[in-house]
Amino acid sequence: MPLDEIARINQAFWEDEVSQATGYTRPWLDLERATVEAYASGAIAVMPDPYAYVYPRSVFQRVAGQSVLCLATAGGQQSAVFGLLGANVTVFDLTEGMLANDRIAAAAHRYPVRTIQGDMRDLSALADGEFDLVYQEISLGYVPDPLPVYREVARVLKPGGLYRVAHCNPAVQSVEPDSWDGQAYRIDRRYRGGQEQNPGARSVTFVHLLPAIFSGLVEAGMTIEAVCEDPRHLHHPADAEPGSYRHMLTYVQSYFAIIARRT
């Protein structure tokens, strides 16, 4: 399926982010196998920074030998965790630069990876029932409706397979670190769904309300098993600078993840 205008704009945005080596595009070349094994086994409760947003532990247990799809995740980051744990990793992403970083991480850590470029709303390059687990970060905010993605994920999952998908909290999606006023972070926009209105933004993003986030999974044929807090919201580092992204996450519940099973 040819890319639509939204996908083309967002693809250009992320290629530029890769060229600037921004946070979510940097492959985790210093990640150690001992760290991910300690997390998966429960020896440590939370992955250390900068890996803390890899969660929950349950999806990383017993993944050795399983077929795992990292769908529109950070370049060379989550795929490295699964690769080091012995999973058979496929990465599907809109941006070739991100996929290149997944290959760089795989070469550095010496595990195989398959990379496929495309729009997350069209996974026709992948076979029905191919994966035990699909792992997706907060990338659904770059498509107008999560339902087409949910349906494609349900199709490529094996019966009983798991889907871990992170979402932005729509109630506070508009909150930015620079809204810190010395005492609190401000919500200065009305609560609404649809395309975000950010003058000057280089990407096209959307707010998905709770019915689309949760009921869409049920409509796509999946059963919701758990809702998980991003651990960064519960960790309050004393050195976090007020007005920084790291500090904001200790005040604002920005992200959560859902675990759903293909029924």
N, C-alpha and C positions, 0 to 999 in steps of 0.2 A: 504494500500500500504506500503510495507516495506521501511524503511528509506534508502536513498542512502548514498554514502560516504560523500557527502557534508553535509547532514543533521546530520549524526552521529558525524562528527567533530564539527559542530556548537552546537549540543546538549551538547556534553562534555564540550565545551567552556563555555556555559551559566550555566551549572550545577556548574562549578568551580567558575564562577562569583557570583552565589548565595551563595556558601560556603564562599566567601570572603566579602559578603554583599556590593558589589559595588553599585554605585549610582542608576542605573536603576532597581536593584533587591530589593531595600528596600521598604517594604510596607509603605504606608502613614498612619501611625497610629495616628498621631497628626492632621491630616486634620479635619477641623471643618465643620459641616453642614452649618453653617452661612456663611462661606467663599464661598463655592460652590454655595449656593443660591444667594449670592450677585453678584457673577460673572455671573451666568445664567440670572439673572434679569437685568443686566447692571448697577448695583449700583457701581461696580468696573470695570475698563477697562481691566485689566490684572490680572491673578492670581498671588499672591505673590510668591517669591522664597520659596521653590524649585519647586513650581507647575506651573511656568510660561509657560512651554512648552505644557500645556493643552490649546488648541485653535482650531478653533475659537469659540467664544461664541455661535454662531447660532446653532451649533450641540448639545449644552447642554440645549437649551430652549425647554420646553414642552416635556421632555423625560419621565416624570413620567408615569408609566404603559406601556411604549414601550419596545419592545424586542430589546436589544442591544447586539451585539457581539463585544467584545474586542479581536481583532485578533493580536496575537504576539506582545502584548504591554508589558509595564513594569510590574513587579510582584507586584500586590496589589496597583497600583497607579491609572491609568485611571479608572479601574474597581471600585475603591473606590469613585471616583467622580460621576460616573453614579449611583452606589448603593445608595449613600447619596441623590441623586436627585429623587430616587424612581423608577428607571428603573429596568426591569427584565434582569439581567446581566448574560451572558454566556461568559466565557473566553476560548479561544483556543490557546494553546501554545505548542511549541516543547519540553519544559523543565518542568519536574515535580516540580523542586524546585521553579520555577516562579509561577506555579499554586498553590503550597502550600502557597506562600505569598499572592496570591489573596484570598485564604480561610482564612488566618490569618486576613487580612484586613476586610473581610466580618464579621468574628466573632467579631472583635473589635468594628466595627461600627453597628453591628446588622442588616444586610440586607442579604437576600439569594443570593447565587451565584452558578452557575453550571460551573464546570471546565472540560475540555476535552483536552487530550494530543494528539498531532499529528503534521504532516507537513502541513504548510499553503497552500501548493499546492494541498492538498487532503482534502477537507472538507466533505467527504462522510458521516461522522458521523452526519452531520447536514442536516436538511430537506430542500427541495426546498421552497423558499419564506417564510422562518421562521422569518426573522429579519426586523425591521423598519430601523435600523442603524447598519452599520459596521464601527468600529473605529480602525484604524491601525496606529501605529507609524512607525519609519524609518527602520522597520525590513525587508523590501523587498530587502535590500542590501545583505541579506544572501541567496538569491536564484538567479540562473543565469538569469532568465527572469521573469518579473512581470506578463506577460500575463496569464499563468496558474492560478496564484492567482486571478487576475482580473476576470477571467471566473468563478471561484468557488464563488467569492464574489457576482457576478451578479446572480448566481444561487440561493444562499441562501437569497438574498434580496427579500423583497416583491416588487411587481410592484410599482414604485414610491419611493422606499426606497433609503436612502442616504448612500454613502460610503465616509468616510473621511480618506484619506491616506496621510501620510507624506513621503517625499522623501529627500534624500541627493541631493544637487545641484552638478551635475556631473562636472561642471567647476572647483570646488574648493574642491572636495571630498578628495583629497590627502593632503590638507593643515592641518598641525598639530600645536598645541600650541608651541612646541619646535622649530618651524621655525622662531619665533620672533627674529629679528636681531637688535632690539633697535628702529626701525622706522616702520617696516612693517612685515607682515606675507608673506612668500615666497610660490609661486607656482613653484615647482621644478620638475614636471613631465609633460610629454606631455599629451594633452587632448585625451583620448581614452576610449572606453567602454570595457566591459569584466571583467575578473577576476583581482582583484587588486593583484599586486606583492609586497607583504610585507614580506621580509625574516624574519623568526622567528615568524610570526604571528600564534596564536593558533586557529584562526577561518578562514573560507573561505568567502570572501566578494567580491562583484561585483559592478562595476560602470554601471549604466543604463543611457543611453543617452536619450535626450528629446523625440525623436520619440517613444521609448519604453514606456516612462513614460506617455506621453499624448495620442498618437495615440492608444496605447494598450487599454486604457479605452474605446475608441470609438469602437474598434474592439470587445471588450467584451460585447457591447450592452449598454453602459452607456453614459450619456450626462454630459459633464463637465460644472458645474455651477459657480465655483469660484476657484481662486488660492489665497492662504493666506500666508502672511509672518509669520514666527516664531517670536513672539513678543520679544524674547531675542535679536534679531538683532537690534531692534529699541530702546531698553532700554540700556543706557550707564552709568552703575554705576561708580561713581567716585572712589570707593575703589577696582575696579577690578585690579588684579595684572598683569602687562604685562607678557606675556608668559604663562598665565593660560588659561584654556578652557573658563572660563567666560569672560575674556578679549578678546579672539580671536573671540567669537561670536558677539562682537560689531564692529568688522572690516570685518569679512568674512561672507557672506550670505551662510551659510552652509545648511539650511533646509527650506522647504516650505511644505505646505499641499494643497491638491486638494480636492474639494468637487464635487462628481459626483452622478448622480441620475440614477437608473435603469429605462430605458425607456420601 
